[in-house]
Every structure is written in C-alpha cells, then in structure tokens.
Amino acid sequence: MAERPASSARPVEFDLPVHGGFAPVGIGETFPDDTPDADELEIAGEPGQDPAAAFRRTLGMFATGVTVITTQDGEQVHGMTANAFMSVSLRPPLVVISVDRRAKMHALLHEGRRYGISVLADEQRSLSDRFAGRATEGTEEVGFDLVHDTPLVRGALAHLVAKVVRSNWGGDHSLFVGQVEYARYGEGRPLLFQGGRYRHLLERAPVFSSLPPEILAVITAEGVERTFEPGEFVVREGEPGDELFVIIEGEARVEREGNALSTFGEGEFFGEIAVIDGRPRSADVVAVSPLRALAISRDLVRSTVEREPRAAWAMLEVLAGRLRDD
Ligand SMILES: Cc1cc2nc3c(=O)[nH]c(=O)nc-3n(C[C@H](O)[C@H](O)[C@H](O)COP(=O)(O)O)c2cc1C
C-alpha cells in the first residue's frame, strides 16, 4: 500500500512538470487544443437564443459572495473584483480564484506571488464596482492594510492571504490555487451576487430598531427589565420566540451550534423577527458580560400595534424597505 505522505509534505502532483510556464496562454498542464469545442455545448430552452448569453445566465444562477483580489507589485497595489473564489482544501489550506486572461491581475499573478482576498460586506458594493472597473458615484478612498506584504481591503468581512502554489489553464480564465497563510473573519452581512445583480442577505434585518423613535417609545414603554449573568442564556435555539429584547447595558452574543455569529451591544435589539412570526428561535443568545435588557412580550407588541395603527404602518414601511433590492 502506498505510504501516506506526512501532512506537511507537498502532494506528489506538485512535483509534476507544468508545461508552458506561466505565460498567459495555455498555462498549466492542459493546452487549449485538448478541450471540447464550444459548439458541443447544448443550450436548453428558447430556440435561437444567443448560446454565450444563455451560458452566462445559467452560470449566473449560482449565488456567490463578492471578493476583491489584491496584490502588490513593487509600490503598486492592484485590486480586482472577483466572485469566482472557492475554498479547495483544509489541510493544506488551499483556495482557488479564476482570473480572466485579459485582466491586468492575470499578468501580475504567478507561482510564489501572494494575493489577498477581501470578502466584501453588504455596504461595500461601491468598492465592488470600483475594482470591476465600473463607474461609481462617489470617489471614496479605499484603505488597505498590509499583511504578509499583501494589501487587504479595510472593512471587509473576511480576509485571506494566499501564495500561488499552482496555476492551471481554465480556458479564457486561469485558475490560481493559493496556499493560505493568513485568515481573519469578522461579523456582518456579506454582499451577494446572483443573476448578474448584487443581492442582500436578509437574515438579520432589523425591524424595531428602524422604527421612528416616537413609535419605538410606545412599544418599549411597558417592557420588563431582566438581568443575566455572564455565560447565561438569554434565549435558546428552538424555544418559542415570544419576546423581543433591547439591551440596556452589557453585551450578548448570538451563537449557532457553538459558533459566534454576531454580538449585540447597548441599544441594540434581538429576537425581532421571532416576536412577530412566533416561530422558534433560530439561534442561542448568551450574555457576554453582566447584561441588563428590556423584554417586550409578543402580546405586548401585538396590543400596542392594535392600539397604535401608526406603529403597524411604520413596521410595514420598514419591511417594504428591506424587500427593495437596490
Ligand atoms: C461581481 C463581479 C464579479 C467578478 N468576478 C470576476 C472573476 O471571478 N474573475 C475575473 O477575472 N473577473 C471578474 N469580474 C470582472 C473583473 O472585476 C473586471 O474585469 C476588472 O475590471 C478586471 O480588473 P483588472 O483588469 O484591472 O485586473 C467580476 C466583476 C464583478 C462586478
């Protein structure tokens, strides 16, 4: 039986010769001639449709996040928006990006070169446009942090630095497999891309905190103050979502299967959706520090909305705003 390489050993295929060096055309081990002809692609659906456009649309059905790939060439920082980013392996830690052979980024990447991946947050859409060479409204300055000699976009949801260990031919794109040297993640909502458009994740959409203050004051007026010790569960996954909480003092962490998802601080609300639809909690919330929170029951929210039609209308306005896709 073949001996299993030690986990630190390079996989054997890394020692295979790579034909064609790293020239833009035909990099990696497969040459363009070996690949199927574009005519062999069968496009189902409307007859007469442009096959290239239909193929693009088909691929575009797959929802992704959005990243900015960065690299430093001398003093010059270069960034490119990419959604063709994928995790490959945990041990060794590998990722891959697919870069258009016509992109400037393509000419900058080669074996041994590092690239940064910044996973964009929902509010960084203009950065995505900017690094895709699209016109943007503002001329907002982009901040970079240098990690392992690699620029990373400030404010991104997650960062990785990878060193190119292998590049492969990918038709009009090239695949750059990178060994990850640095990883960091934060909290927040990611920017999404699907069907050729940006999309937004609605998972933690605030409702009550977006209400006008005078309406919020009516809803919170009869709330009951509760205190929790550090480590104590405020709500547990699966329990009925019959209360909404506003933090008066301290911090609470949202956890799912032991993984921290986000943290709430003073003045922030949680349990907003469950208190309206009454469905079970989708995550645990645990007090991080001594916590004082105002608990508002589902019955109290309902009776307030029935008494104050303005509150109902304000909530509908907030929900309509969430569904707007811009
Ligand atoms: C959401 C989005 C995703 C993109 N994903 C990729 C990608 O994965 N690979 C790629 O080569 N280009 C991708 N592009 C296009 C490049 O960002 C664009 O061609 C850019 O101008 C190339 O920059 P450069 O030539 O300065 O390196 C994407 C653009 C957008 C808006």
PDBQT file of the ligand as one rigid body, heavy atoms in Angstrom, charges set to zero:
ROOT
HETATM    1  C1  LIG A 401     -19.465  40.857  -9.146  1.00  0.00    +0.000 C 
HETATM    2  C2  LIG A 401     -18.303  40.691 -10.093  1.00  0.00    +0.000 A 
HETATM    3  C3  LIG A 401     -17.578  39.522 -10.094  1.00  0.00    +0.000 A 
HETATM    4  C4  LIG A 401     -16.477  39.354 -10.941  1.00  0.00    +0.000 A 
HETATM    5  N1  LIG A 401     -15.779  38.196 -10.879  1.00  0.00    +0.000 NA
HETATM    6  C5  LIG A 401     -14.689  38.026 -11.663  1.00  0.00    +0.000 A 
HETATM    7  C6  LIG A 401     -13.897  36.862 -11.534  1.00  0.00    +0.000 A 
HETATM    8  O1  LIG A 401     -14.176  35.977 -10.732  1.00  0.00    +0.000 OA
HETATM    9  N2  LIG A 401     -12.808  36.749 -12.337  1.00  0.00    +0.000 N 
HETATM   10  C7  LIG A 401     -12.459  37.716 -13.236  1.00  0.00    +0.000 A 
HETATM   11  O2  LIG A 401     -11.451  37.546 -13.929  1.00  0.00    +0.000 OA
HETATM   12  N3  LIG A 401     -13.188  38.844 -13.365  1.00  0.00    +0.000 NA
HETATM   13  C8  LIG A 401     -14.271  39.031 -12.586  1.00  0.00    +0.000 A 
HETATM   14  N4  LIG A 401     -15.008  40.185 -12.663  1.00  0.00    +0.000 N 
HETATM   15  C9  LIG A 401     -14.610  41.216 -13.643  1.00  0.00    +0.000 C 
HETATM   16  C10 LIG A 401     -13.391  41.998 -13.177  1.00  0.00    +0.000 C 
HETATM   17  O3  LIG A 401     -13.601  42.541 -11.888  1.00  0.00    +0.000 OA
HETATM   18  C11 LIG A 401     -13.110  43.169 -14.163  1.00  0.00    +0.000 C 
HETATM   19  O4  LIG A 401     -12.895  42.633 -15.443  1.00  0.00    +0.000 OA
HETATM   20  C12 LIG A 401     -11.929  44.007 -13.743  1.00  0.00    +0.000 C 
HETATM   21  O5  LIG A 401     -12.025  45.233 -14.449  1.00  0.00    +0.000 OA
HETATM   22  C13 LIG A 401     -10.586  43.387 -14.037  1.00  0.00    +0.000 C 
HETATM   23  O6  LIG A 401      -9.609  44.216 -13.459  1.00  0.00    +0.000 OA
HETATM   24  P1  LIG A 401      -8.117  44.345 -13.961  1.00  0.00    +0.000 P 
HETATM   25  O7  LIG A 401      -8.080  44.146 -15.462  1.00  0.00    +0.000 OA
HETATM   26  O8  LIG A 401      -7.736  45.766 -13.591  1.00  0.00    +0.000 OA
HETATM   27  O9  LIG A 401      -7.280  43.353 -13.209  1.00  0.00    +0.000 OA
HETATM   28  C14 LIG A 401     -16.105  40.389 -11.835  1.00  0.00    +0.000 A 
HETATM   29  C15 LIG A 401     -16.853  41.578 -11.830  1.00  0.00    +0.000 A 
HETATM   30  C16 LIG A 401     -17.936  41.729 -10.981  1.00  0.00    +0.000 A 
HETATM   31  C17 LIG A 401     -18.716  43.026 -10.968  1.00  0.00    +0.000 C 
ENDROOT
TORSDOF 0
